[in-house]
Amino acid sequence: MITIKKNIKNFINFFDPDIFYYSASLSFFTIMSILPILALILVGLSYLSGMPIFDGVTEHFIKNSLELINPTKSAQLQETIINFLSNTKDLGMFGLFYLLFAFGLFFRDYDYIINKIYKIKQKKLYKMVLTYFSFLIILPIGFLLFTMFVAIFKIAFFDNVVGEIVLRFFTAWIMFILLFKISINTKIKNTALFLSTFLTVIALSFFKYMFLFYVSYNKMYATIYGSFSVLMLFFIWLYISWIIFLFGIKLSKTLQRYETFSFLWYNAKEHL
């Protein structure tokens, strides 16, 4: 009986209602900063992709980024994003200042929320800037290395649909592991890190396909909002994505209590 009450309490504590407010806050800052962040990454890619082996890697990166932030594959939204990114080189000093300002606002809010969930001290400003700037530098390098790996090892496994899905999943999992590791300002156990990121990627993939299924069969937003429905669906997807991501962070904190999966055995043992 005590175990049941404890499990119910843990379940209630896990579903922290504040996460929904945090997700709304991050969604707002994402709208402001997603294009500037992509632009900064593309600046790095433009310097790194000069070698012939990396021809077309920038276009490939844009394609994958659009699939993440534009699951409905709206041509209108896609065209707007590509036009913005193609004009980043003409922004000048004021435009560059805006990119850095939006970058700072987003990651300041993001870092505050992650530390709030973990109930730990926030990084100092210079450490936060260095940490997330390093991530934005590592991300394009990692993407280039990944592209080179696929280009060199042209094995049949990567050429079929199942292989592509598996490859995308493991790529996303590795990126989430790195992001969780960088974001959480305390030591995190490998078990908690790997399991929480694995489940987060699965949940994100599942809800993405459910969202696409809902949008394809329900035309309510198109009827009510008309051409603005593209933006509305984009905002909704951002909000859902942040909810899943932050619950993944919360899950990693919950799993920190356990050294191994043996806690499942102990819970089962108490019921015997």
N, C-alpha and C positions, 0 to 999 in steps of 0.2 A: 504493500500500500504506500509505504514511504517512497519507494522507487518510482511508482506511478506519479505521485505528487511532484517529485523532483523532476521527472521528465517533462511533465506539463509546465512546470515553472521555467525550465530551460527552454522549452519550445516558445513560450510567451516572451521570454527575454530575448530570444534570437530574433523574433519579428519585431524589431524596434520601429515604432511608427515614425521616429525622427528621420529614418532613412528615406522616406518618401519626400520629406521636406528637403533633405540634402540633395536628392536626385533632381528636384525642381530647380534648386540653386545651380547645380552643375549643368543642367540643361540650358539654363539662361546664359551662363558664361561660355558654354560650348558653342552656342549660336554666334556669340561675339567673336570667338577665338579659333574655331575649327579651321577656317580658311587661312588666317594668319599662321597657324601652326603648320598646316600643310605646305604653305608657301615657304616657311623657314626650312622645312625638311627638303623641299624641292631645290632650294638654293644649295644645300649640302649635296644633294644628288647631282646637281649640274656640274659641281667641281669633281665629284668622284667618278662620274660615268663617262669620262673622256676616252677611256680605253675601248678598243673595238669590241672586246668580249662583252661589254656592258651596253652595247647598242640597243636602244629601245627600252631600257630598264625604267626610265622615268615614266614612259607611257604605261608600262606594266604596273608601276607603283600607283599611278593615278587611277587606273582601272580597279585595282584591289581596294583602294581607299573609298572609291565611289560605291563599290558593292557593300562596304561596311556602313557608310552613312546614308546611302540611298538604296535601301533594299527593294523599294518598289520600282527601281530602274526607270524613274521619271526622266524622260529626255530633256524636259524643260529645266529641271534642277541640275542635271548633269551638264548641260550646256552652260548654265550660269557659273557653275563651279570651275569648269575648264577655262572659260573666258577670264575669270578672275585670276586663276593661277598662271595663265599665259601672259598676263599683264603685270605680274609682280616685279619684273625687272625694270619697269618704267615708273615705279612708285616714288622714287627719290628718297631724300632723307626723311621727309615728313611721313611718308608711307612706311619706311623702315621703323621709324619711331612708334607708329601705331601698331605695327606687327609685334614689336617687343613689349609694348604696353599691354596689348591684349593677351600675349603670352604670359606676362607677369600676373595679371588679374586672374586668369584661369587657374594657373598652378598654385597661386596663393590660396584660393578658395578650395581647390582640390586637396592640397596638403593639410589645410585646416580640418576638413571633413574626415580625411583618413585618420588623422591623429585623434579626432573627437570620437570616432568609432572605437579606436584602440585604447582611448583614455591615456594617451602618452603625451609627452612634451613636444610641442611643435618645433620643427627645424628652424634654425636661425636663417634670416633672409638670404645671406650670401651662400649658405649651404644649400638652401632650397633651390636657388638660381643655378648653382653649379650642378646639383644633382639632376634636375630636369633638363637643363641644357645639354648635359652629358648624354642623357637618354635620347634626346632629339638628334645628337650626333651619332650615337651608336645605332639607332634605328635604321637610318639609310645605309650605313656600312653593313649591318646585318642583312638588310634586304638585298644589297648587292652581292654579298657572299652567298646568300641563298639562291639568287638567280644564277650565279656562276656554277653553283653545285648542280642545279637542275640542268644547266646548259652542257656541262661536262659529262655528267652521268645520264645520258639519254637512254635510260632503260625503259623497257616496255611498261613497267609498273606505273610510271608517271604519265603514260600516254593514254590510259583508259579513264573512264569516268570515276570508277571506284578509287583508283590510285590518286586522282586529282583531289577527291574529297578527303581521303586520308591525309594527303600531303598538306592540304589547307588546314585541316584540324590540328595536326601536330605543329604547324607553323604558328597558328593562333595560340596554341597551348604554350609554346616556348616564349612568345611575346608576353603572354599574361604572367608567366612565371617571372620574367624579368621586371615587368611593371609592378607586380606585387612586391618583389624583393626591393626595388628602388623606393616604392611609395611608403612602405611600412617602416617607420623610424625606430625599429627595435629588432632584436634577433627573433627570427621565426623558424620553427622546426621544419625540416624538410617534408615530414609527413603531412603537416598542416598545409604547407605551401603547395605541394604537388596535388593533394586531394582537392583542396579548395579551388585551385585554378582549373583542374580537370573538370570539376562539376560546373564551374562558372562557364567554361567554353561550351559544354554540352547544353546547359540551360540557355545560353545566348543563341546557339544554333537552333535549338528547338523552337524558342519563341520567335526567332526570325522567320522560320518557315510557317509557323502558325499565324504570324502577323501578315505575311504575304498571302496566305490562304484566305484570311479574313478580308483583306483589301480587295482581292480579286473577285470575291463573291458578294461583297457588301458595297454598294455604290452610294451609301448615305452621305459620306463626306463630299463626294463629287456633286451630289444633288444640292446639298446645303451651301457649300463654299465655292462651288464652281472651280475656276482655275486656281483659287487659293488652296484647294484641297491638297495639292502637292506639298505645300509648306506645312499644312496642318498634320499630315501624315508623317512628315519628316520630324516635326516637333514631338509627336507622340512616340515615334520610334526612339528618338534620343532619350526621352524620359524613361521608357521601358528598359533601354540598354543600361542606363545609369542605375536603375533599381536593381537589376540583375548583378551588375558589377559590384555595387556596394554591399549587397547581401553576400557576395563572394568574399569580400573583405571581412565582413562580419563572421562568416563561416570559418575563415582562417584563424580568427581570434578565438572562436569557440573551440576549434580543434587544438589550439595551443595547450589546452589543459591536459591533453593526453600525449604520452610519449609514443605509443604505438596504437594499433587497432585493437589492442587487448581490452579497451574499455567496453567493446561490444560483448566480449566474453564475460566480463564482470557483471554487466547488466543482466545477461541471460542467466548467469549463475545465481543471482539474487532471487530470480523467479522460481528456482527449483526448490 
